[in-house]
Amino acid sequence: MARGLFSRAWLSKTSHFQARLSYIRVKYLFLTWLAVFVSSWVVYVQYSTYSELCRGRECKSIIVYTGSWGDHDGVIKCHLTDILHYELGDELEPKKEVALFDKPTRGTSVEKFKEMVASHLKAKVGEQANLSSLVSLIFSLADSNKDGHISLPEAKSAWALLQLNEVLLAVVLQDREHTPRLLGFCGDLYVVERVPHTPLYGLSLPWPMELWIPTGMRRNMEQWFTPSWPRKAKIFIGLLELIEDIFHGTFGSFLMCDMRASTFGYTNRHDLRLVDGRRVVAEEAFKQAMILQRCEDDKDCIYGVDCRTSCNHVEHRCKAEVAQPNLARACGALKDYLLRGAPVHLQKELEKQLFACMALKGSAEQMEMEHSLILNNLKTLLWKQISHTNDS
């Protein structure tokens, strides 16, 4: 009898416990569902705010992905922070969130948008450039789906990307071969062809080893991992041709303000490619920004890695003219790269020409004849050495 009562009591408690457990499960399931629903709604509302664009204003830093675009291997990029006047100093505008997708606004006519683009390009590349042709190229780019019309999302995306040095350069040099081809864009994302060999040279070492290896030894070690000399000569010729393309080109002159190895790469055929164009800036925009930059010393007048002007100590403003042309800085950056492994009979003449190149001062415009002579002499010397080889 006692055993029966005990069994019934135990069964009753067990049933009660199971019922309570089921209630708790249902409660937590409901709360979990509610949390997921609310979170999803918040995400949806946030996303729908920018539904006209792929990524809207969420792109705040440099992001690079690899992927494919049709039949092409591509690099998907997202960076809206390389606008010139945000990087030169606090005297201009302090860094802040760039609200580039606010323009053009709804109701803006095609003609008004064309005026916006023309005015922006004029400030960037100056009056001498063939602005009408450049505007036409931009409009061709903006029509991403090639339906003959530019929608508001396409116009907003094109306007935002047009602020970027790299995208502007890709448009300007789209018929040349030394920059990766711009495959497409969507919102704040754009896709360029992938360059198989990057950087131009260098080692990727664990950071403890980087601290342990002296700079000079590391620089020598980096030169071990480079192509054969004829192939390096072909790559350097590609750099000289790129410098020609952006000096007094159809759409104005540009300054290459980062000559580090990470800026460049090359194809399987050893053709040079500019893989990071964020520091290639229109010379007119560079000048206008530099004269607004306050300075106490010449070291305050630097853009990117190596575009320098001098400081006017009376007005405490940077001067507009760059200290060295692209060619001089390219020769200085790749002197060791090109001399290592060069044929013995060529070493002396090649070194002589490289040092003459590095000695160029002032802008290329001020010394156009000397600039062209040195560039052509270098190209001729290198082509003469490799024109009969398979590497050419």
C-alpha positions as CSV (number, residue, x, y, z in Angstrom):
1,M,0.0,0.0,0.0
2,A,2.8,2.4,1.0
3,R,4.7,1.4,-2.1
4,G,1.7,2.2,-4.3
5,L,1.2,5.6,-2.7
6,F,4.9,6.3,-3.2
7,S,4.8,5.3,-6.8
8,R,1.8,7.5,-7.5
9,A,3.4,10.4,-5.8
10,W,6.7,9.9,-7.8
11,L,4.7,9.7,-11.0
12,S,2.8,12.8,-10.2
13,K,6.1,14.7,-9.5
14,T,7.7,13.4,-12.7
15,S,4.7,14.5,-14.7
16,H,4.8,17.9,-13.1
17,F,8.5,18.2,-13.8
18,Q,8.1,17.1,-17.4
19,A,5.2,19.6,-17.9
20,R,7.4,22.4,-16.4
21,L,10.3,21.4,-18.6
22,S,8.1,21.5,-21.7
23,Y,6.8,24.9,-20.6
24,I,10.4,26.2,-20.2
25,R,11.4,24.8,-23.6
26,V,8.4,26.4,-25.3
27,K,9.2,29.7,-23.5
28,Y,12.8,29.7,-24.6
29,L,11.9,28.7,-28.1
30,F,9.5,31.5,-28.3
31,L,12.0,34.0,-26.9
32,T,14.6,32.7,-29.3
33,W,12.2,33.1,-32.2
34,L,11.2,36.6,-31.0
35,A,14.9,37.6,-30.8
36,V,15.6,36.3,-34.3
37,F,12.5,38.0,-35.7
38,V,13.4,41.3,-34.1
39,S,17.0,41.1,-35.2
40,S,16.0,40.2,-38.8
41,W,13.5,43.1,-38.9
42,V,16.3,45.5,-37.7
43,V,18.7,44.2,-40.3
44,Y,16.0,44.4,-43.0
45,V,15.1,48.0,-42.1
46,Q,18.8,49.0,-42.0
47,Y,19.4,47.3,-45.3
48,S,16.3,48.6,-47.0
49,T,17.5,52.1,-46.2
50,Y,20.3,51.5,-48.7
51,S,18.4,49.1,-51.0
52,E,19.4,51.1,-54.0
53,L,23.0,50.1,-53.5
54,C,24.9,46.8,-53.0
55,R,26.6,47.8,-49.8
56,G,25.5,51.4,-49.1
57,R,27.5,53.3,-46.5
58,E,28.8,50.2,-44.8
59,C,32.1,50.4,-46.6
60,K,34.4,52.4,-44.3
61,S,37.8,50.7,-44.8
62,I,39.9,48.9,-47.3
63,I,38.4,45.5,-48.0
64,V,39.7,43.2,-50.7
65,Y,38.1,39.9,-51.8
66,T,39.0,37.5,-54.6
67,G,36.3,36.1,-56.8
68,S,35.1,35.8,-60.4
69,W,33.3,38.1,-62.8
70,G,32.0,36.1,-65.7
71,D,35.0,34.3,-67.2
72,H,37.5,36.5,-65.4
73,D,39.3,36.1,-62.1
74,G,38.7,39.3,-60.3
75,V,39.6,41.2,-57.2
76,I,36.5,42.8,-55.5
77,K,37.5,46.0,-53.7
78,C,35.7,48.2,-51.3
79,H,37.3,51.4,-50.1
80,L,35.9,54.9,-50.0
81,T,38.6,56.6,-47.8
82,D,41.4,57.5,-50.2
83,I,40.1,61.0,-51.2
84,L,43.0,63.3,-51.4
85,H,41.9,66.1,-49.1
86,Y,41.1,63.7,-46.3
87,E,44.7,62.6,-46.0
88,L,46.9,65.6,-46.2
89,G,46.2,67.0,-42.7
90,D,43.8,68.5,-40.3
91,E,44.0,72.0,-41.9
92,L,41.7,70.9,-44.7
93,E,38.8,68.8,-43.5
94,P,39.0,66.5,-40.5
95,K,38.5,62.9,-41.3
96,K,34.8,62.0,-41.0
97,E,32.3,59.6,-42.5
98,V,32.2,60.2,-46.2
99,A,28.6,60.6,-47.3
100,L,29.2,60.1,-51.0
101,F,26.0,58.2,-51.8
102,D,23.9,61.3,-51.0
103,K,24.5,62.6,-54.5
104,P,22.9,62.9,-57.0
105,T,19.5,63.3,-55.3
106,R,16.2,62.0,-56.6
107,G,14.9,64.2,-59.3
108,T,18.3,65.2,-60.7
109,S,18.2,65.3,-64.5
110,V,20.8,63.6,-66.7
111,E,22.0,67.0,-67.8
112,K,22.5,68.2,-64.2
113,F,24.4,65.0,-63.4
114,K,26.6,65.6,-66.4
115,E,27.4,69.1,-65.1
116,M,28.2,67.6,-61.7
117,V,30.6,65.1,-63.3
118,A,32.2,67.7,-65.6
119,S,32.8,70.1,-62.7
120,H,34.3,67.4,-60.5
121,L,36.6,66.2,-63.3
122,K,37.7,69.8,-64.1
123,A,38.8,70.3,-60.5
124,K,40.6,66.9,-60.6
125,V,42.4,66.9,-63.9
126,G,42.4,70.6,-64.8
127,E,41.3,72.6,-67.8
128,Q,43.8,71.2,-70.3
129,A,42.3,67.7,-70.3
130,N,39.8,66.6,-72.9
131,L,36.9,66.9,-70.5
132,S,34.0,66.1,-72.9
133,S,35.5,62.8,-73.8
134,L,36.3,62.0,-70.2
135,V,32.7,62.8,-69.2
136,S,31.5,60.5,-72.0
137,L,33.7,57.7,-70.6
138,I,32.3,58.2,-67.1
139,F,28.7,58.0,-68.4
140,S,29.5,54.8,-70.4
141,L,30.9,53.4,-67.1
142,A,27.8,54.5,-65.1
143,D,25.4,52.6,-67.3
144,S,26.4,49.3,-65.7
145,N,23.7,47.2,-67.2
146,K,24.2,48.7,-70.6
147,D,20.5,49.5,-71.2
148,G,21.2,53.0,-72.5
149,H,19.8,54.7,-69.4
150,I,21.4,55.8,-66.1
151,S,19.2,55.0,-63.1
152,L,19.5,56.9,-59.8
153,P,21.3,53.9,-58.1
154,E,23.8,53.8,-61.0
155,A,24.4,57.5,-60.9
156,K,24.9,57.4,-57.1
157,S,27.3,54.5,-57.4
158,A,29.3,56.1,-60.3
159,W,29.5,59.4,-58.4
160,A,30.9,57.8,-55.3
161,L,33.4,55.6,-57.1
162,L,34.5,58.6,-59.2
163,Q,35.9,60.2,-56.1
164,L,38.5,57.3,-55.9
165,N,41.9,57.8,-57.4
166,E,42.0,54.2,-58.5
167,V,38.7,54.1,-60.3
168,L,39.4,57.4,-62.1
169,L,42.7,56.1,-63.3
170,A,41.2,52.9,-64.5
171,V,38.8,54.9,-66.6
172,V,41.5,57.1,-68.0
173,L,43.8,54.2,-68.8
174,Q,41.1,51.7,-69.8
175,D,42.6,51.2,-73.3
176,R,46.2,50.7,-72.0
177,E,47.6,47.5,-70.6
178,H,49.4,48.5,-67.4
179,T,46.4,48.8,-65.1
180,P,44.0,45.9,-64.3
181,R,40.8,46.3,-66.3
182,L,37.7,47.5,-64.4
183,L,35.2,44.7,-64.8
184,G,32.2,46.2,-63.1
185,F,30.8,47.8,-60.0
186,C,27.8,47.8,-57.7
187,G,27.3,50.2,-54.9
188,D,30.6,50.8,-53.1
189,L,32.1,47.6,-54.5
190,Y,34.0,47.4,-57.7
191,V,35.8,44.5,-59.5
192,V,39.1,44.6,-61.3
193,E,41.0,41.9,-63.0
194,R,43.2,39.8,-60.7
195,V,47.0,40.1,-61.2
196,P,48.6,36.7,-60.6
197,H,51.9,37.8,-59.2
198,T,51.9,40.4,-56.3
199,P,53.8,42.1,-54.9
200,L,56.5,42.9,-57.4
201,Y,59.0,41.4,-55.0
202,G,59.3,40.7,-51.3
203,L,59.2,38.2,-48.5
204,S,56.3,37.3,-46.2
205,L,58.0,36.4,-42.9
206,P,56.6,35.9,-39.4
207,W,56.9,39.1,-37.4
208,P,59.5,37.8,-35.0
209,M,61.8,37.1,-37.9
210,E,61.1,40.6,-39.4
211,L,62.3,42.1,-36.1
212,W,65.4,39.9,-36.0
213,I,66.6,40.4,-39.6
214,P,68.4,43.7,-40.2
215,T,66.8,46.0,-42.9
216,G,69.8,45.8,-45.2
217,M,69.9,42.0,-45.1
218,R,66.1,41.8,-45.6
219,R,66.4,44.0,-48.7
220,N,69.1,41.7,-50.1
221,M,67.0,38.6,-49.3
222,E,64.0,40.1,-51.1
223,Q,66.0,40.3,-54.3
224,W,66.6,36.6,-54.3
225,F,62.9,35.9,-54.9
226,T,62.5,37.8,-58.3
227,P,62.2,36.6,-61.9
228,S,65.3,36.3,-64.2
229,W,66.9,39.6,-65.2
230,P,65.4,39.7,-68.8
231,R,62.0,39.3,-67.2
232,K,62.7,42.0,-64.6
233,A,63.8,44.3,-67.5
234,K,60.5,43.7,-69.3
235,I,58.6,44.5,-66.1
236,F,60.6,47.7,-65.7
237,I,59.9,48.7,-69.3
238,G,56.2,48.3,-68.4
239,L,56.7,50.8,-65.6
240,L,58.3,53.3,-67.9
241,E,55.4,52.9,-70.3
242,L,52.9,53.5,-67.5
243,I,54.8,56.7,-66.6
244,E,54.6,57.8,-70.2
245,D,50.8,57.1,-70.2
246,I,50.1,59.3,-67.2
247,F,52.4,62.1,-68.1
248,H,50.6,64.7,-70.3
249,G,48.1,62.1,-71.3
250,T,44.8,62.8,-73.1
251,F,43.1,63.4,-69.7
252,G,45.9,65.3,-67.9
253,S,48.9,64.3,-65.8
254,F,48.9,62.1,-62.8
255,L,51.4,61.6,-60.0
256,M,52.4,58.1,-58.7
257,C,52.8,58.7,-55.0
258,D,53.6,55.1,-53.8
259,M,56.5,53.3,-55.5
260,R,56.7,50.5,-53.1
261,A,56.8,46.9,-54.4
262,S,53.3,46.2,-53.0
263,T,51.9,48.8,-55.4
264,F,52.8,46.7,-58.4
265,G,52.5,43.1,-59.8
266,Y,52.9,41.3,-63.0
267,T,51.2,38.8,-65.3
268,N,52.4,35.4,-66.3
269,R,53.9,37.0,-69.4
270,H,55.8,39.4,-67.1
271,D,53.8,42.5,-68.1
272,L,53.7,45.1,-65.3
273,R,50.3,45.9,-63.6
274,L,49.5,48.6,-61.2
275,V,47.6,46.7,-58.5
276,D,47.1,49.6,-56.0
277,G,46.2,52.9,-57.6
278,R,44.9,54.6,-54.5
279,R,48.0,56.9,-54.4
280,V,48.0,57.8,-58.1
281,V,46.5,61.3,-58.0
282,A,45.7,63.8,-60.7
283,E,48.4,66.4,-60.6
284,E,46.0,69.3,-60.6
285,A,44.1,68.0,-57.6
286,F,47.5,67.4,-55.9
287,K,48.6,71.0,-56.4
288,Q,45.3,72.5,-55.2
289,A,45.4,70.4,-52.1
290,M,49.1,71.0,-51.3
291,I,48.8,74.8,-51.4
292,L,46.2,74.6,-48.7
293,Q,48.3,72.4,-46.4
294,R,49.9,74.2,-43.5
295,C,53.6,73.3,-42.7
296,E,56.5,74.2,-40.5
297,D,59.0,72.0,-42.4
298,D,59.4,70.2,-45.7
299,K,58.5,66.9,-43.9
300,D,54.9,68.3,-43.5
301,C,54.5,68.4,-47.3
302,I,54.2,64.8,-48.2
303,Y,51.3,62.9,-49.9
304,G,51.2,59.2,-50.0
305,V,54.6,57.6,-49.5
306,D,56.9,59.7,-51.6
307,C,55.2,62.7,-53.4
308,R,57.0,65.7,-51.7
309,T,56.9,69.4,-52.1
310,S,58.7,72.0,-50.1
311,C,57.4,74.3,-47.3
312,N,57.1,78.1,-47.9
313,H,58.4,79.2,-44.5
314,V,57.0,82.7,-44.9
315,E,53.4,81.7,-45.5
316,H,53.7,78.3,-43.7
317,R,52.0,76.6,-46.7
318,C,53.3,73.8,-48.9
319,K,54.3,74.7,-52.4
320,A,52.4,73.2,-55.3
321,E,55.2,71.7,-57.4
322,V,56.3,68.2,-56.6
323,A,60.0,67.8,-55.8
324,Q,60.7,64.9,-58.2
325,P,58.8,63.5,-61.2
326,N,57.4,60.0,-61.3
327,L,60.4,58.8,-63.4
328,A,63.0,59.8,-60.8
329,R,61.1,58.2,-58.0
330,A,60.6,55.0,-60.0
331,C,64.3,54.7,-60.8
332,G,65.2,55.2,-57.1
333,A,62.6,52.6,-55.9
334,L,63.6,49.9,-58.4
335,K,67.4,50.6,-58.8
336,D,68.5,47.5,-56.8
337,Y,65.7,45.4,-58.4
338,L,67.0,46.2,-61.9
339,L,70.8,46.1,-61.2
340,R,70.8,42.8,-59.5
341,G,71.5,40.1,-62.0
342,A,72.1,42.5,-64.9
343,P,74.6,41.3,-67.6
344,V,78.2,42.3,-66.6
345,H,78.7,44.3,-69.8
346,L,75.6,46.3,-69.1
347,Q,76.1,47.1,-65.4
348,K,78.1,50.3,-65.7
349,E,75.9,51.9,-68.4
350,L,72.7,50.8,-66.7
351,E,73.8,52.2,-63.4
352,K,74.9,55.5,-65.0
353,Q,71.5,55.9,-66.6
354,L,69.6,55.0,-63.4
355,F,71.5,57.6,-61.4
356,A,70.9,60.2,-64.1
357,C,67.2,59.3,-63.8
358,M,67.2,59.6,-60.0
359,A,68.8,63.1,-60.3
360,L,65.8,64.6,-62.0
361,K,64.4,67.4,-59.9
362,G,61.1,69.4,-60.2
363,S,58.1,68.4,-62.1
364,A,58.3,66.6,-65.4
365,E,56.6,69.6,-67.1
366,Q,59.5,71.8,-66.1
367,M,62.0,69.5,-67.7
368,E,60.0,67.8,-70.4
369,M,62.8,67.4,-72.9
370,E,65.3,65.9,-70.3
371,H,62.6,63.7,-68.8
372,S,61.7,62.3,-72.2
373,L,65.3,61.8,-73.2
374,I,66.2,59.8,-70.1
375,L,63.1,57.7,-70.3
376,N,63.6,56.8,-73.9
377,N,67.3,56.0,-73.3
378,L,66.4,53.6,-70.6
379,K,63.8,51.9,-72.6
380,T,66.1,51.6,-75.6
381,L,69.0,50.2,-73.5
382,L,66.7,47.5,-71.9
383,W,64.9,46.6,-75.1
384,K,68.2,46.1,-76.9
385,Q,69.2,43.5,-74.3
386,I,66.0,41.5,-74.3
387,S,64.4,41.9,-77.7
388,H,66.1,38.8,-79.0
389,T,65.1,36.6,-76.0
390,N,61.9,34.7,-75.4
391,D,61.2,36.9,-72.4
392,S,60.4,39.9,-74.7
